[in-house]
Amino acid sequence: MPATVVVGGFFGDEGKGKMISYLSLKDKPEIAVRGGVGPNAGHTFVLNGEVHKLRMLPSAVLNKNTRLMIGAGVVINPEVLLGEISKYNVQDRVFIDGQCGVIESLHINRDKADDLKGRLGTTGSGTGPANSDRALRTLHMAREVKELSLYLGDVSNAVNFALDHGEKVLVEGTQGTFLSLYHGTYPYVTSKDVTASGICADIGLGPKRVDDVIIVFKAYVTRVGAGLLPNELSKEEAQKRGWFEVATVTGRERRAAPFNFDLAKRAIMLNSATQLALTKLDVVFPECAHVREYDKLSGAAKSFVEQVEKTTGLKVTLIGTGEDVYDTIDRRT
């Protein structure tokens, strides 16, 4: 570390939650801070057979010594957030920036209307309308919500103070590069930028303070909702290959396609990525399920990893080979 940003390289659903959870348990950062959009992003990870799904808290929640923060650029659904805080009993280590926007029922209702959910395939969680109101300067802030008062703090100051004192900070992005409002497949995008620079802006972290940007790719590509998906497979073919998935937040079916090297190279450029994480290698190469040492991967799997490295110019430092957080090959030096 000490300041590491983790972002998605395709259209979301790359496995960022698992990688964040692994890094939090392995590297033991003092702070994990979430940037990105809001509760429209669901991060899933599994430890010892128990499935964890988060929409607001950072995926480092299982490390009991890590402070969990949400940056000012994130919009919050208080009900969802307070529910997660209670479930994981983390009341004493959660900090929310007072500048976070608040999603209200009117935003959810607008998001579920035909103009957004019907036309664009949004999640209906209210994040887009909330960000729209934020741009119009009519959105309520977290500092105005009594129920959140115990958790309010200056997240940007806390993060930079921690770095000044040699502490490790793990920054969690949401969605994927090609869902960025600016760099994605507009109009089928999320409501703000979700590249590494946008995520850092969300939490008040200047670009000179970032040591590493880990970009996460799945060994194949998936996408929910409408919008371009190059080389898309039929649902039947995706099911045949074991690539058919259902989204965490909405339960929507994910469309699937083979790994896209052109998109990967562009995502690396847009994020100034320094390391590459590759997840769900076991889905493409079932013989590699639960393998935790690189040398024990099959020849075909190694060839794929080497092709990714050669084509992108980045080392694949983390490889996911199963659902469990520790089904991870760590090749960092």
Sequence and secondary structure as in RCSB ss.txt:
>XXXX:A:sequence
MPATVVVGGFFGDEGKGKMISYLSLKDKPEIAVRGGVGPNAGHTFVLNGEVHKLRMLPSAVLNKNTRLMIGAGVV
INPEVLLGEISKYNVQDRVFIDGQCGVIESLHINRDKADDLKGRLGTTGSGTGPANSDRALRTLHMAREVKELSL
YLGDVSNAVNFALDHGEKVLVEGTQGTFLSLYHGTYPYVTSKDVTASGICADIGLGPKRVDDVIIVFKAYVTRVG
AGLLPNELSKEEAQKRGWFEVATVTGRERRAAPFNFDLAKRAIMLNSATQLALTKLDVVFPECAHVREYDKLSGA
AKSFVEQVEKTTGLKVTLIGTGEDVYDTIDRRT
>XXXX:A:secstr
  EEEEEESSSS SSHHHHHHHHHHHH  SEEEE SS TT  EEEEETTEEEEESSS TTTT TTSEEEE TT E
E HHHHHHHHHHHT TTSEEEETT EE  HHHHHHHTSIIIIIHH   SSSHHHHHHHHHTT   BGGG GGGGG
GEE HHHHHHHHHHTT  EEEE  S GGG TTTSSTTSS SS  SHHHHHHHHT  GGG  EEEEEEESEEEE S
SS  TT   HHHHHHHT  EE TTT  EEEEEE  HHHHHHHHHHHT  EEEEE HHHHSGGGTT  SGGGS HH
HHHHHHHHHHHHSS EEEEE SSBTT EEE   
